């Protein structure tokens, strides 16, 4: 604590008086911790920047190698970079290097690096082609040929735009299934953070499913090369705006008379959650060197300056930036250096395209609507399902997504087309479709706050005559002008990517630990910082730096978030598919699924 205060005094040139730390002061202390972590890490890495190329060489088994003698301060990554080699290439020729290198050790480094090619799919011998007929669905086609939906989508990337009549689909033949290259992988079992007296399940089980392993090879998972290390490097990119924060009057912040800007608050709370995750993992013998970068999402020069830091290329995992504008250039750097990177908040899927090293934990709005459609059919398939069309072109994709998924599920459940989802335009259109004998499930996939507020008021008036259950979007949780009485009466359901259950023992213990450390109450961002950091760092710890190939097997159950990742297509990143469905009942928001 004293070290942090002294460091802050040097930064802002002011004398700090001893004072009780409250909910505002702990933010400033966190900034000091972040800066200390970043500076000390950079100083340690700077020592290994000089590599002296060897003149010694030898021919071994017909191949010519450099014989490099490791000097003090050199790292495996720096040596590989200097010789223009991949770390994995050096480890393959020097297996003992996987446990680290030391001064005086001699490394064999191949002089003539041979180019390798990845296994390609044999279209002519391994696949047949199916012409899509009217009335067929992806589900029916997968059942017809005994192929998984994920595999079908990977082989036919154009399916991202939907299934079309007369479309030609590539289907793996029976011969192809028997000729796949096989390898064994270790999928990870569900992870439950060990933050309470309840036992977490951190066990890894080798399922030895050869067919799944073969699919992974064909899907391109072999690109995620890596190995286990004694210590991992993890970078956080967060908008602390430390210079602005340290220029403020700290006494006023402590008294509560002055507030930090919102992005700084969010960054600090997220990082506090991450620190609690790191502390929990240290108890499991996880060793990590943390690098923290104060990134300004509105300053492109600031981002470029950070990306020039020499230590960045040695990261095993990057978390952040929080927002899309600054995330894209950092993600491009991560791809260039084959580093896994996580987007904490961004919902849009474009950050995943053509970058297989990106993971996105916040499901897109379209995905949330898909999951909402599944829930509606599972829970209300015999009722009157109506979707509201607000005539907003931007929201037409949400309407089409809901209708498509819901109708497909209804048909699977044995209902006829006449029982499918109905569509009404405006209040008048909705009223004409209401049923007096069934529950009227009204789905309103709109982000228009004024429209939402007005429609909820009018539906509330109709709720005296008709039984209505309303479904909306996650953005509604941010609308402060919605009548809580109306939401309860309409039994509003909304999709969400975070839900904090304060009745759980694990949650209560987490809150207690946070209070002890930071003398205040945790906000949602604290829980997100913990879950994201714990999930990805524990997976890194258990599987090594090539852990992305294990991500599809991960079923993470966190304090406030659940993660189930899927990759489509194989050249793109991973999206979390888990969506909570929350509902207003008895004047409180609770989990419905």
PyMOL commands that set and color helices and strands:
alter all, ss='L'
color gray80, all
select helices_A, chain A and resi 2-12+25-46+76-82+87-93+95-99+123-126+138-145+149-155+157-161+174-178+210-219+221-223+242-246+250-255+262-282+300-307+310-314+324-336+349-351+365-380+393-412+417-419+426-431+449-462+474-478+484-489+505-518+524-543+547-553
alter helices_A, ss='H'
color red, helices_A
select strands_A, chain A and resi 57-60+63-69+106-110+127-131+168-172+191-192+232-238+288-294+317-320+340-343+358-360+384-389+422-425+440-443+468-472+493-496+555-557+562-567+574-576+580-585+588-591
alter strands_A, ss='S'
color yellow, strands_A
deselect
rebuild
show_as cartoon
